[in-house]
Amino acid sequence: MRVIDTGSGRQAMRRAAVYMGNNLAGILEERGDGFTFTYTQEYRTQQYPDAIPISKTMPVREAPYFQGKLFPFFDNLIPDGTLLATTMKVWRLKKSDRMGLLLACCEDCCGAVSIMRLK
């Protein structure tokens, strides 16, 4: 797994761009101690003054969100049932690899939010 130095003293293991429609809303990062989601400055202020939050549980704000496990909003984007089983088999992912499943399944998911892997 590739580790990315984010300059904050913490290292991101995997990163994803989170889009609201065609607008980059923020960055989701998996770290050794959990997950962070940070809205971009452009989404918060300059370019999108009436920014819609990606979730009612994650209102637009400057401070990053942090949680020890994947945020419920993102976790609920991951399919279940047969589609989950197929994804796990094809991508060789474990059910516990929630970030891997999110990155594999949610580039073009239902709704306004999409997730794009960052390298």
Buried (B, 14 or more C-beta within 10 A) or exposed (E): EEEBEBEEEBBBBBBBBBBBEEBBBBBBBBBEEBBBBBBBEEBBEEEBEEBBBBBEEBEBEEEBBBEEEBBEBBBEBBBEEEEBEEBBEEEEBEEEBBBBBBBBBBEEBEEEBBBBBBE
